Amino acid sequence: MISWTRALAALAAVLTLVSTVPAQAAPVHPVGTWGASADEVGGQTGAAGLTDRSVRNLVHTSLGGAGVRITLSNVFGDRPVTFASAHIGLAADGAAVVSGTNRPLTFDGADQVTVAPGTEVLSDPVDASVPADTTLAVSFHVVGESGPITGHDVATQTSYVSGTAGADVAGEESGAAFTTEISSWYWVESVVIEKPRRVKTVVLFGDSITDGNGSTVGADRRYPDVLADRVAASSFAGRFSMMNEGISANRVLVDSTGGQRGLDRFRRDVLDQPGVSTVVLLEGINDIRWDDADEASDLIVAYRDLVAQAHAEDVCVVGATLTPYEGGSRYTPARDRVRVAVNEWIRTSGEFDGIVDFDAATRDPERPARFLPAYDSGDHLHPGDAGYAAMAEAFDLGLLECDR
């Protein structure tokens, strides 16, 4: 587990990474401005790994701040991985970085770090700030053979790998050397900033619907992204960051192609996040589709477990109803009856600190077992951009003020 107790520099900046000057300030703590749940990366180069290549991950901030750090994860690796020349900067077009913003990162003062399998590492803070709602380029060079990659398979964002083995190009602002496009995030797990203690992290936990499957690639239209935009435009602006901890194909009850089951990854992906105060729980549709939960009670027992874990750490839980999927893969009326029963329990049990009714927000009033056509990505299981926007609009921002 990473320790979040170090002091960071603090000074806001707009539109660029800039140096900061220490000054007297209110007590501060780390919060996550971006996150992606670690998993075993499958396609492209994931299973085989990389050898002496540079990686440039593009990630999007939810909140601006100073004292920037990154987390690199080797949780699912089978050998130590050495990273060199880590940098963070503002993304320009393609794989390029905005001139003058590509700042080096260190790890305990060194420009190289070796991460043991099953562990992760937090960088030192950069004496700089990043803006909110901005795409960052997180770059590093993989020294030697990495083995299987820990990362995030379905990024809904294009990132890049260098085309020439051996050449360390992580510090270059030009994107010319990054000739291989990837649709996953490799090794980077979070971007952390420092904010006053009143600012909190909200974790969005779930499966592909939280992950943003079906939204426009590179447009940051997942429901957590749109929710962050709503917060930024409201009276709550500056008070909450968002970390998306959804994994496509994930299930609550069993391990699957979508990684560790929700019951097992909840601590790492939610409770161990810096500054977390609230988690939004939207998961269970895959358990129903694959008959892991052939009765509502199977999921209800698991939800109670997750709520108890969160409450033991003074973290609030917002329960989210499961969205409709008639016409989608593995739909049957019998399975949908389980979804309906689960949703009724979420709405009425009183066991959550609040609820958000994503089912009601996205369903077709004429045929409530399916999406409103305008909200359907086309596969009848995932929303499209308009559907994700409707989900974010359905969220009562007042729920974020929950304090246990």
C-alpha positions as CSV (number, residue, x, y, z in Angstrom):
1,M,0.0,0.0,0.0
2,I,1.2,3.5,-0.9
3,S,1.7,6.0,1.9
4,W,0.1,9.4,1.2
5,T,1.8,11.4,4.1
6,R,4.5,13.4,2.4
7,A,4.2,17.1,2.0
8,L,3.9,18.5,-1.5
9,A,4.4,22.0,-3.0
10,A,1.3,24.1,-3.4
11,L,0.5,26.9,-5.9
12,A,-2.3,26.9,-8.6
13,A,-1.6,27.3,-12.3
14,V,-3.7,27.6,-15.4
15,L,-3.1,26.2,-18.8
16,T,0.5,25.1,-18.3
17,L,2.8,23.3,-16.0
18,V,4.7,26.0,-14.1
19,S,7.2,26.0,-11.3
20,T,5.8,26.8,-7.9
21,V,7.2,28.8,-4.9
22,P,6.6,27.5,-1.4
23,A,4.4,29.7,0.7
24,Q,2.4,29.7,3.9
25,A,-0.8,27.7,3.3
26,A,-3.6,25.8,4.9
27,P,-2.9,22.1,5.7
28,V,-3.1,20.0,2.6
29,H,-3.4,16.3,1.7
30,P,-3.2,14.2,-1.5
31,V,-6.2,13.6,-3.7
32,G,-6.4,11.7,-7.0
33,T,-7.1,13.8,-10.1
34,W,-7.1,10.8,-12.4
35,G,-7.1,7.0,-11.9
36,A,-7.5,3.7,-13.7
37,S,-7.8,0.3,-12.0
38,A,-4.8,-1.9,-12.5
39,D,-5.3,-5.2,-14.3
40,E,-3.5,-7.5,-16.6
41,V,-3.3,-6.0,-20.1
42,G,-4.3,-8.4,-22.8
43,G,-4.2,-7.4,-26.4
44,Q,-1.6,-5.6,-28.6
45,T,1.8,-5.9,-26.7
46,G,0.3,-6.4,-23.3
47,A,0.7,-10.1,-22.7
48,A,4.2,-10.3,-24.2
49,G,5.4,-7.0,-22.6
50,L,7.9,-4.5,-23.9
51,T,11.7,-4.5,-24.2
52,D,13.6,-1.3,-24.1
53,R,10.7,0.9,-25.3
54,S,9.3,4.3,-24.2
55,V,5.7,4.7,-23.4
56,R,3.5,7.8,-23.5
57,N,0.2,7.5,-21.7
58,L,-2.5,10.2,-22.3
59,V,-4.7,10.7,-19.2
60,H,-7.2,13.4,-18.3
61,T,-7.4,15.4,-15.1
62,S,-10.6,16.0,-13.1
63,L,-9.1,18.7,-10.8
64,G,-6.2,21.0,-11.0
65,G,-3.5,21.3,-8.4
66,A,0.2,21.3,-7.4
67,G,2.7,18.8,-6.2
68,V,2.0,16.4,-9.0
69,R,2.9,12.7,-8.6
70,I,2.2,9.5,-10.5
71,T,1.7,5.9,-9.4
72,L,3.3,3.1,-11.5
73,S,1.9,-0.3,-10.8
74,N,3.4,-3.8,-11.3
75,V,0.7,-5.5,-9.3
76,F,0.1,-8.1,-12.0
77,G,3.7,-8.5,-13.2
78,D,5.7,-11.6,-13.0
79,R,9.1,-10.0,-12.6
80,P,10.6,-6.7,-11.5
81,V,10.2,-3.9,-14.0
82,T,12.7,-1.0,-14.3
83,F,11.4,2.4,-15.4
84,A,13.7,5.3,-16.3
85,S,13.2,8.9,-17.5
86,A,9.7,9.3,-16.2
87,H,8.1,12.7,-17.3
88,I,4.8,14.4,-17.1
89,G,3.6,17.3,-19.4
90,L,0.6,18.7,-21.2
91,A,-0.5,16.7,-24.2
92,A,-0.5,18.4,-27.6
93,D,-1.6,16.8,-30.8
94,G,-1.1,13.0,-31.1
95,A,1.9,11.9,-29.1
96,A,3.5,15.4,-28.8
97,V,3.9,17.3,-25.6
98,V,3.3,21.1,-25.3
99,S,6.7,22.8,-25.6
100,G,8.3,23.6,-22.2
101,T,5.9,21.4,-20.1
102,N,7.6,18.0,-20.1
103,R,8.8,17.8,-16.5
104,P,11.0,15.0,-15.2
105,L,9.8,12.8,-12.3
106,T,12.0,11.1,-9.7
107,F,11.5,8.3,-7.2
108,D,13.2,8.9,-3.9
109,G,15.4,11.4,-5.8
110,A,16.5,8.9,-8.5
111,D,15.6,9.1,-12.1
112,Q,15.1,5.3,-12.3
113,V,13.1,2.9,-10.2
114,T,12.6,-0.9,-10.2
115,V,9.1,-2.0,-9.1
116,A,8.8,-5.5,-7.7
117,P,6.0,-7.8,-8.9
118,G,2.9,-7.4,-6.9
119,T,3.8,-3.8,-5.9
120,E,3.4,-0.2,-7.0
121,V,5.5,3.0,-6.5
122,L,4.7,6.6,-6.0
123,S,6.9,9.3,-7.6
124,D,8.3,12.3,-5.8
125,P,6.2,15.5,-6.2
126,V,6.9,17.8,-9.1
127,D,7.3,21.4,-8.1
128,A,4.6,22.3,-10.6
129,S,0.9,22.5,-11.1
130,V,-1.5,20.9,-13.6
131,P,-4.9,22.4,-14.7
132,A,-8.2,20.7,-14.4
133,D,-10.0,19.1,-17.3
134,T,-6.7,18.7,-19.2
135,T,-5.0,15.8,-21.0
136,L,-1.6,15.0,-19.6
137,A,1.2,13.0,-21.2
138,V,2.8,10.6,-18.7
139,S,6.0,9.1,-20.3
140,F,8.7,6.7,-19.2
141,H,11.2,4.3,-20.6
142,V,11.0,0.5,-19.9
143,V,14.5,-0.8,-19.3
144,G,15.1,-4.4,-20.5
145,E,12.2,-6.9,-20.7
146,S,9.1,-6.1,-18.8
147,G,7.1,-9.3,-19.0
148,P,3.3,-9.1,-18.8
149,I,2.1,-5.5,-18.5
150,T,0.1,-4.2,-15.6
151,G,-2.2,-1.5,-16.8
152,H,-5.8,-0.8,-17.9
153,D,-7.0,-2.7,-21.0
154,V,-9.9,-0.5,-22.2
155,A,-8.7,3.1,-22.0
156,T,-11.1,4.6,-24.6
157,Q,-8.1,6.8,-25.2
158,T,-5.1,6.4,-27.6
159,S,-1.7,6.3,-26.1
160,Y,1.7,5.5,-27.6
161,V,4.8,3.3,-27.6
162,S,8.1,4.2,-29.3
163,G,8.9,2.3,-32.4
164,T,12.6,1.7,-31.8
165,A,13.9,-0.6,-29.1
166,G,16.7,0.8,-27.0
167,A,16.1,4.5,-27.7
168,D,15.0,6.4,-24.5
169,V,12.7,9.1,-25.9
170,A,10.5,9.6,-22.8
171,G,11.8,13.2,-22.3
172,E,11.3,14.3,-25.9
173,E,8.5,16.8,-26.5
174,S,8.1,15.6,-30.1
175,G,5.8,12.7,-30.7
176,A,7.7,11.5,-33.8
177,A,9.4,8.6,-32.1
178,F,6.1,7.2,-30.7
179,T,4.9,5.4,-33.8
180,T,2.8,2.6,-32.2
181,E,-0.7,3.5,-31.1
182,I,-2.2,1.5,-28.2
183,S,-5.7,1.5,-26.8
184,S,-4.7,0.7,-23.2
185,W,-2.8,2.5,-20.4
186,Y,0.5,0.9,-19.5
187,W,1.6,0.8,-15.9
188,V,0.4,4.2,-14.9
189,E,-2.3,3.8,-12.3
190,S,-3.0,7.3,-10.9
191,V,-2.1,11.0,-11.0
192,V,-2.1,12.6,-7.6
193,I,-2.1,16.3,-6.6
194,E,-2.2,18.1,-3.3
195,K,-5.2,20.2,-2.1
196,P,-6.5,21.7,1.1
197,R,-8.0,19.1,3.4
198,R,-11.6,20.1,2.6
199,V,-11.1,18.8,-1.0
200,K,-12.0,15.1,-1.3
201,T,-11.7,12.3,-3.8
202,V,-14.8,10.6,-5.3
203,V,-14.2,7.1,-6.6
204,L,-16.4,5.7,-9.4
205,F,-16.3,1.9,-9.0
206,G,-17.8,-0.5,-11.5
207,D,-17.5,-2.4,-14.8
208,S,-17.5,-1.3,-18.5
209,I,-20.3,1.2,-18.0
210,T,-18.1,3.1,-15.5
211,D,-15.1,2.4,-17.7
212,G,-16.9,4.3,-20.6
213,N,-17.2,1.4,-23.1
214,G,-19.3,2.8,-26.0
215,S,-18.2,6.4,-25.5
216,T,-16.2,8.3,-28.1
217,V,-12.5,7.4,-28.0
218,G,-10.3,10.3,-26.9
219,A,-13.3,12.6,-26.1
220,D,-13.5,12.0,-22.3
221,R,-17.3,11.4,-22.4
222,R,-17.5,8.6,-19.9
223,Y,-20.1,9.3,-17.2
224,P,-17.3,10.1,-14.5
225,D,-15.8,12.6,-16.9
226,V,-19.2,14.3,-17.5
227,L,-19.9,14.3,-13.8
228,A,-16.5,16.0,-13.2
229,D,-17.5,18.7,-15.7
230,R,-20.8,19.1,-13.8
231,V,-19.0,19.6,-10.5
232,A,-16.6,22.1,-12.0
233,A,-19.5,24.2,-13.3
234,S,-21.4,24.1,-10.0
235,S,-21.1,25.6,-6.5
236,F,-19.1,22.5,-5.6
237,A,-16.3,23.5,-8.0
238,G,-12.8,22.8,-6.7
239,R,-14.0,20.6,-3.8
240,F,-14.0,17.1,-5.4
241,S,-11.8,15.2,-7.7
242,M,-12.9,12.1,-9.6
243,M,-11.1,8.7,-10.0
244,N,-12.6,6.2,-12.5
245,E,-12.0,2.7,-11.1
246,G,-14.2,0.8,-13.6
247,I,-12.9,-2.3,-15.4
248,S,-14.6,-3.6,-18.5
249,A,-16.1,-7.1,-18.0
250,N,-15.5,-6.9,-14.3
251,R,-17.8,-8.7,-11.9
252,V,-18.6,-8.4,-8.2
253,L,-18.7,-12.0,-7.3
254,V,-16.1,-13.9,-9.4
255,D,-12.8,-13.3,-11.1
256,S,-13.2,-13.1,-14.9
257,T,-11.7,-11.7,-18.1
258,G,-12.4,-8.4,-16.4
259,G,-9.9,-9.0,-13.7
260,Q,-10.2,-9.5,-10.0
261,R,-13.7,-9.6,-8.6
262,G,-15.0,-6.4,-7.1
263,L,-15.1,-7.9,-3.7
264,D,-11.3,-8.4,-3.8
265,R,-10.2,-5.2,-5.6
266,F,-12.4,-2.9,-3.6
267,R,-9.7,-2.1,-1.0
268,R,-6.9,-1.3,-3.5
269,D,-9.1,0.5,-6.0
270,V,-11.3,2.4,-3.6
271,L,-10.3,2.5,0.1
272,D,-6.6,2.9,-0.5
273,Q,-7.1,5.9,-2.8
274,P,-5.8,9.2,-1.5
275,G,-8.4,11.5,0.1
276,V,-11.4,9.3,-0.7
277,S,-14.6,10.3,0.9
278,T,-17.3,8.8,-1.3
279,V,-17.6,5.8,-3.7
280,V,-20.3,5.4,-6.3
281,L,-21.0,1.7,-6.7
282,L,-22.3,0.6,-10.1
283,E,-21.6,-3.0,-10.7
284,G,-23.4,-6.3,-11.0
285,I,-24.8,-6.5,-14.5
286,N,-22.1,-8.9,-15.6
287,D,-22.8,-11.2,-12.7
288,I,-26.4,-11.3,-13.8
289,R,-25.6,-11.8,-17.5
290,W,-23.2,-14.7,-16.7
291,D,-25.4,-16.3,-14.1
292,D,-23.1,-15.7,-11.2
293,A,-26.0,-14.0,-9.5
294,D,-29.1,-16.0,-10.4
295,E,-31.0,-14.4,-7.5
296,A,-30.9,-10.8,-6.3
297,S,-29.8,-12.0,-2.9
298,D,-26.4,-13.1,-4.3
299,L,-25.6,-9.5,-5.2
300,I,-27.3,-8.0,-2.1
301,V,-25.0,-10.0,0.2
302,A,-21.9,-8.7,-1.7
303,Y,-23.2,-5.1,-1.7
304,R,-23.6,-5.3,2.0
305,D,-20.0,-6.5,2.3
306,L,-18.7,-3.6,0.2
307,V,-20.8,-1.0,2.2
308,A,-19.5,-2.4,5.4
309,Q,-15.9,-2.2,4.2
310,A,-16.4,1.4,3.1
311,H,-18.2,2.5,6.3
312,A,-15.4,1.0,8.4
313,E,-13.1,3.5,6.7
314,D,-15.6,6.4,7.0
315,V,-16.2,6.3,3.3
316,C,-19.7,7.1,2.1
317,V,-21.4,4.8,-0.5
318,V,-23.7,5.9,-3.2
319,G,-25.6,2.9,-4.7
320,A,-26.3,3.1,-8.4
321,T,-29.1,1.1,-10.1
322,L,-28.1,-1.2,-12.9
323,T,-28.9,0.1,-16.4
324,P,-31.2,-1.8,-18.8
325,Y,-29.9,-4.1,-21.5
326,E,-32.7,-5.7,-23.4
327,G,-31.4,-6.7,-26.9
328,G,-27.8,-6.9,-25.6
329,S,-25.5,-9.8,-25.2
330,R,-26.9,-12.6,-23.0
331,Y,-30.2,-10.8,-22.2
332,T,-33.1,-13.0,-21.1
333,P,-36.3,-12.0,-19.4
334,A,-35.3,-14.2,-16.4
335,R,-32.0,-12.5,-16.0
336,D,-33.7,-9.1,-16.3
337,R,-36.0,-10.0,-13.4
338,V,-32.9,-10.4,-11.2
339,R,-31.7,-6.9,-12.4
340,V,-35.1,-5.4,-11.6
341,A,-35.1,-7.0,-8.1
342,V,-31.6,-5.8,-7.4
343,N,-32.6,-2.3,-8.4
344,E,-35.6,-2.3,-6.2
345,W,-33.4,-3.2,-3.2
346,I,-30.9,-0.5,-4.1
347,R,-33.7,2.1,-4.2
348,T,-35.5,1.0,-1.0
349,S,-33.1,-0.8,1.4
350,G,-31.8,2.3,3.1
351,E,-28.3,0.7,3.4
352,F,-26.5,3.2,1.2
353,D,-25.7,6.8,2.1
354,G,-27.5,7.9,-1.1
355,I,-28.6,6.5,-4.4
356,V,-28.5,7.5,-8.1
357,D,-31.1,5.9,-10.3
358,F,-29.2,5.3,-13.6
359,D,-31.8,2.8,-14.6
360,A,-34.6,5.4,-14.6
361,A,-32.3,8.0,-16.2
362,T,-31.5,5.8,-19.3
363,R,-34.4,3.5,-19.9
364,D,-37.1,3.8,-22.6
365,P,-40.4,4.7,-20.9
366,E,-42.2,2.6,-23.5
367,R,-40.0,-0.5,-23.0
368,P,-38.2,-0.1,-19.6
369,A,-36.0,-3.2,-20.0
370,R,-34.1,-1.4,-22.8
371,F,-32.2,1.9,-23.3
372,L,-33.9,4.9,-24.7
373,P,-32.6,4.6,-28.3
374,A,-30.9,8.0,-28.2
375,Y,-28.9,6.8,-25.2
376,D,-27.8,3.4,-26.7
377,S,-24.3,3.0,-28.0
378,G,-25.7,0.4,-30.4
379,D,-24.9,-2.8,-28.6
380,H,-27.9,-2.4,-26.2
381,L,-25.6,-3.0,-23.2
382,H,-23.5,0.2,-23.0
383,P,-24.7,3.8,-23.2
384,G,-23.3,6.1,-25.9
385,D,-22.1,9.6,-25.2
386,A,-25.7,10.9,-24.7
387,G,-26.5,8.1,-22.4
388,Y,-23.4,8.7,-20.2
389,A,-24.4,12.4,-20.1
390,A,-27.8,11.5,-18.9
391,M,-26.3,9.4,-16.2
392,A,-24.1,12.3,-15.0
393,E,-27.1,14.6,-15.1
394,A,-29.1,12.3,-12.9
395,F,-26.5,12.5,-10.1
396,D,-27.6,14.7,-7.2
397,L,-24.4,16.6,-6.5
398,G,-25.5,17.1,-2.9
399,L,-24.6,13.4,-2.3
400,L,-21.0,14.4,-2.6
401,E,-21.3,16.3,0.7
402,C,-21.8,13.0,2.7
403,D,-19.5,12.9,5.7
404,R,-19.2,9.9,7.9
